[in-house]
Amino acid sequence: MHALRVLPPVLLAALALAAPSMGQAQPAFAQPNRAPPADAMAMKSSFAPVVKRAAPAVVNISSKRLVRQQTDPFWSMFGLGVPQERLAASLGSGVIVRPDGVIVTNNHVVEGAVEITVALSDRREFPAKVLLADPRRDLAVLKIDLPPGERLPVLAMDDTGDAQVGDLVLAIGDPFGIGQTVTNGIISALNRTTDPTGEAGSAYIQTDAAINPGNSGGALVDMDGDLIGVNSFILSRSGTSSGVGFAIPAAVVRRVVETAVGGGHSVVRPWLGARTQTVSPEIAKTLGLPAPQGALVADLWPGGPAARAGLKQGDVILQVDGRPVADAATLSYAIGNHRPGDQAPLLVRRSDGKDQTLTLHAEAPPATPARDERTLAGRNPFDGATVVNLSPAVADEVGLDVFSGPGVLVTGVGRGLAMNIGLRPGDVIREVNGVKIEAVRDLAGVIATPQRAWKVTIQRGGQTVTATFSA
């Protein structure tokens, strides 16, 4: 039986500090040597000092969104089955990261919301607006307007990356607006990936701290009282809060918050410019590697950062910034956490079995070809669809594999024939009536001539589908 992925749970802790900006790591509450309890009395030690300082920065987040609800199919036969819209509510948690009312939470807590309300620990409520949403990392940054001169307690971030497996952690949230929930556990894994292809580019902190419903967007806090991660989801066989929890590391959270506060609408993350795959036991044996770790370079983008750094097909990237690369997703995460202009040292195992250190210059994926975004109309299968050229930059935004070839990406579907035939955002249009579609101008040229039938080939979720539609 496959584990059930449950998104709503997770937790959040906050440290009450009246700092002018995102707080820095606080003095340690615990021994720096991470010594285990020496006797029974030591095991009676309390987490109260950490929780007392963290609780004021934990908030409850409620959102409302419009949901289309289908009516009884029986009435549809008589033309009375028009879908109805209703308001659906959801609850989650958040953490104050700046005293002027900047809050971070999970994107899925507020995605599509028409109304967002933040309830502070003192039970005051404020309307909130979204400064930045990052669906790929499942993070959203909110802002509430405070009375003049008021400063809120904040939770300091520790993005040093010195957490270790076995460290004690607390998960604190405010799932129902009635007060915080606190659970404790340990870090059970670091740089844990849930996407074996590496395309997600995420590496989570894994914890066994119990996760309660409504705690999505909450914080994972270490014994220094710092935010080391924002809890995002759990894997559970039962569908309850008992399972394996995953938190987005603080380094990712800080980048998103800094971008939002700086006025950015999306986080610019460097790309490798190479397609990689996780080294399997079979690949490790073939290459003579002692263990199945690292990322094998399968393809290179011409003139991309990897190619200019000297990487070649068949190389295995073993380390980034002096840290081991467990798999392809870990590599993507490490490169994406850099800022454009940074230099990232790579330890590479060459085909001759020798190791070499290369320097990658971090840069944003290029928007080539230009976006050329258009909403199509007319008597054709794409009527009502919004499309854009597929470039490395666009592919990175939506999490597509740019090495799959050129094409036109569907970014939205409004009322029209495109909606009726089932076209979806994320579809890549590859061919129409035998003409290869490599740019929006190609598609516009094909549909400019009326046709009695349309043969369309699209790529959806890794599968290629061809269908014929009558005009």
N, C-alpha and C positions, 0 to 999 in steps of 0.2 A: 504494500500500500504506500502511495506517495504521500509525503508530508504535505499538509495543508498550509498554504501561505496565508497568514492572517495579517492584514495591514493595520487595522485600527489600533491595536495595543501599542504601548510603549510608555516611557516615563520621562520625567524632567525634573532636574534639581536646579536651584539657583542660589547664588551667593549674594548676600545683601551688602553691596559695596556702593557707595555714592561716588563712583569714578566718573570722570568726564567723558570717557569713551569706553570701548570694550575693555574689560578689566584684564590685567595681567595675572599670571599664576600667583597664588597666595602662599604664604609660609605654610609648611607642612604641618598637619595635625598628627601625622603618624611618623614612626621612625623611618628614616630614609633607607635603612637596610632591609626593610620589609620583613622584619623578624616575626615569626609566628608566635602565638600566645605561649608564654613560658609556663603558666600554671592555670589552675581553675579560676583564680581571682582575675587574672588577665583576660580570661574569656568572658568575664562579666562587664568588660568595658563597653561603653555606650557610644552610639553614633550621634547622640543628641547634639554635641557641639557643631558637627557638620550640618545636620538637618536644621538646627536653629538659625544658622546663618544663611542657609540656602532657601528655605521656605518662602521668604517674602518675595523672591524673584520668580516664583512659579505662578503661572497664570492658567486660567481656563479659557479655551477658545471655542465659541459656538458659531456655526455658519449655516446659512440657508441658501439653497440653490433650487432652481426651477427644474422639475423632472417631468418628462412627458410620460403619461400613464395611459396604456391601452385600455379601451373599453371592452366589454364582453364581445367575443367574436360573433355571437349570434346576431347582434345588432349591426355588425359590419356588413352582413348580407343585404341589409336594407338601406345601406348608405348612412347609417347612423353611428358608425364606429369611429368617429373622429377622435384622435388622441387628445386627452385633456392634460393641461399643465397644472402642477401643484408644487407647493413649497415643501422641500424635504430638509430636515435639520440634521446636523451632525455635530458631535462634540470631540474635542481633542485638548491637548495641552500645549503650552508654549513656555519660552523662557525669555526674560528680559536681558538683553545683552548690552544695552546702552541706557543711561539714565534719562534720556530725553524721550523714551517711549518706543524704542526699536526692539522688536520681538522676533525671534526665530521659531519656526514650527515646521512640520511636514507639509509639503505641497498638497498631498492628498487630503489634508484636513480642510483646506480652504479652496481647493480647485473648483472652478465654476461657480463660486459663491456670489450671490447678489447682495448679501449682507453678512458682515462679520462683526462679532462682538467679543471683546476681551474683558474678562472678569479678573480683577486683581485679587491678591490674597486678603485684602481688607474688604472685599466684596463690592467694591465700586466697579461699575461697568462703563466701558468706553467703546464707541464704534472704531473700527480699524480699517485701514486701507492697505492694499498689497503694494509694496515698493518694488519687489522683484520676485518672480516665480521661476524656479529651476526644476522643471519636471524630471529631468534625467537624474538628478541627485535627490529628488523628492524633498526639496527644501523650499521654503517661502519666507520672505522677510516682510513683516508687518510694521505699521507705524500707528500709534495712537497720539492724539493731541492732548496735552496735559494743561492744567491751570498754570498761569504765568509763574515762573520761578520754582515749580515743583520738580524734584529729581527723584527718580525711582531707584530702588536697590537693583543691582545687576548681578549676573553670574559671570565670573571670570572664566576665560577660556585658557586651557592648557593644550596647545597644539605642538608641543615639543616632540611628541611621539615616543616618550620614554616609558609609556605604560608597558607592563609585562603580563604575560599569562600567569594567572594566579593572584593578581592584585585584587583587593577588595574594592567593590564599587557599590554605589547606591543608585537606585532608580526612583526619582521623585516626580510626581505628576499631579495634575488637578483635573481628573477626568470628568467630573460631574458638576463642578462649580460649588461643591460643598466643603472643600478642603483638600489638602494634599494626601496622596498615598505614598508610602515609602516602603521599598523592598530592598534587600541587599543580596549580593551574590559575589561572584568572582568573574574576572575576565577569563573566558575559556579559549579564546583564539584571537589573533590579530591578523589583519590583512586577509580576512575571510571573504571569499568571493562566492556569489551565488549564480554567476553566469559563466559557464565553462568556456564559452567562445571568447570571452574577454572583451566583447563589444561594449558592455555596460560601463566598463572602466571604473568600477566601484570596488573598494576594499573596506569591509566593515569590521567594527569591533564586535566580537561575539561574546555574549554574556549569558549566565544562567539565572540572573536576577529575575524574579517573577514579574510578569508584565500583565497589568490589569487593563480591561477594556476602556477605551477613551484616553489612553496615555500616549497616543501617537504625537510626536512633536516634543515629547518630554526629554529630560536630560539624563545622561549617564554621568555620574559625579565620582571622582576619586576621593581618596582619604585626605587629600590636601584641600578638599572643598572646591575643586575646579571642574568646569565642564570639559569632559574629554570626548563627548559624543552626544548626538541627538538620536534618540531611539526612533527607529523607522518601522520595523515590522518584526514578526516572529514566524518561525516555522513550527507548526503544531499538528500533531495527528488528531487531536481531539477537537480542535477549533477553539480551545479555551486559552487562558493566559499561561498555561503550563506548556513550555516549549523552549526553543532556542531563540534568544533575542538578538537582533542586529542593530547596531548604532552607527550613524554616519560620523566619521572622525571629526574632531574639532578643527583640524587643518582645513577641511573642506568647508565647514560652517563659516570659518573666519573669512575665507575668500568670497563667499556668497554675500555675507553681511557687508564687507568692505565695498564690494561692487555696488550693492543697493544704496548704501549711505553716500557713495560717491556719485550717485545719479545714473549709474548704468542700468540697463534693462536686461542684460544677459551677461553671464560670466564668460569671459574670453579665456579658454583653456588651450594651452599648446597641444600640438599633436605630434606623433612620432613620424608620420609619413611612411609607415610600413605596416603591412599586414603580418600579424604574428599568430602563432598557435602555441598552446601550452605543451611543454615537453612531457610526453607520456612515457611510461616505463619502456615501451617498445622503441620510441625515439631515443631515449637515453641510452639504451643498450646499443643501438645502431651507431650512435655518435661517440660511444665510449665514456659517457658521463657517469659518475659514481652514483647519482641519484636523479630521479625524474623531477628536476627543478629547472626553472628558467623559461624563457620565451624564444621560440625558434622563428627566425625571420623567413617568412614564406614569400613575400613580395615587397617591392619598394616603389614608392611614388616617385616618378622622374623629377629630379631637382628638389625633392622634399628634404626635411631636416635629417632624416636617417641616411639618405643617400649622400648628402653633403658631409655628414659626420664620418663617412667611410664604411658604413654597414653594408653587408652583402647578403644575398640570399644564402641560407644555410648557416649563417651565424646564429649563435645562441647567446642571448643577453642574460647574464647571470646576476648582475648587480646594477642598481641605479643609486647614485649618491652614496655609495658605500654600503647600501642595504640590499639583502638578498631579494631576488625576484622569484616569487613562488610560482607564478603562472602568468598568462597573457593579460589577465584582468589587473593583476597587481602592477604590471609594467605600465599599462594604460593609465591607471590611477596615479602612479608616481610621476609620470610625465605631465599629466593634466593638472597636478597640484603646483607645478612651477608657474611662474609668471613669464609672459613673453619678454625675451631679452636675457633670461637666465641661462646659465650654462650647467648642463647636467652630465657628470662623468658616467660612462657606461663601461662595465667590465664585460668583455665579449670573449666567448670561446670560438676561435676560428675553425675552419674546416680541417686545418692541419693539426688540430688538437692543442694549439698554443693559445694562451690568454693574452688579450690586448685591451688597453684602456683607451676609449674614444671619447670625444667631447661633443655632446649634442647641444646645439644652440636652439633653445626653446622659442617657438614662434607659433602664432595662431594659424589655423588651417586657412588656406587662401579661398577667397570667394570667386573662383575662376572655373567655369564661366560666370558672368554677372547674373544676379538673381532673375531679372526679367520676369517679375511676378505679374500674372494676369488672371482675371476671372473671365472664363470663356462663356460664350453664348451662341445660340443658333440651333438649328435642327441637326444635332449630332450628339453622340453619347456623352460628351463632356460639358454639355450645357449646365451652367451653375457651378462648375468646378473651378477652384482657384489652384493654379499650378505655378511651379517655379523650377528654374534650372537646377539640376543636381550637381553641386560642387562639394569639395572637401568641407567647406564651412557649413553648408546646409546639411550635409550628411552628419557632421558632428553634432549639430543642433538637435537632430531628431534621432540620433543613434543608429544610422544606417551604415552599411559597409560600402565605402566609396569605391572599393576595388571591384565591386560587382559590375561596373561598367556605367557608361553615360545613360542618361534618361531624364525624364521630367517627373518631378515629385508632385503629388496631389497634397496640398496643405489644408484645403477646406472644401466642403461640399454644401452648397446652398440648394434652394428649391430649383428643380429642373430635372432634365433627363438623367444627369449624372447620379442624382439621389435615387431616382427610380430604378436604375439598373444595378445599384448597390456599390457604386464607387465609394471608396473610403479615404480619409486622410491617411497618409503613409504609403498609399499605393504608388508604385513607380511605373509610368507608362513607357514601354519599351518599343512597341511597334503598332502601327495602325495601317490596315489595308496593305500590308507588305512593305510599308515604308518604315525604316528604322528611325526612331525618335530620339535624337541626341540633344535637342534643345527645344525651348518653348516655341521658337520661330518655326521649327520643323512641324510641330503639332498644329500651330496656327495655319500653316500653309496647307496641310492635308485637309483640315476641316473646312477650309474656305470653299472647297468644291463640293457641292451636294452629291450625296451617294445614296443608292437604294439600300445598301447594306454596309455595315461597319464591322470589320474583323479587328479586334483589339487584343493585344497581348500586354498584360501587366505582371509585375512582380509584387507579391504580397506575402510578408512574413517568411521570406526565404523560398517561397514556391512561385513558379511561373504558371499563369493561367491565361488561356486564350478562349475568347468567346466571340460570337457573331451576333450583331443586333441589327434589326431592320430599321429603316429610316422612318 
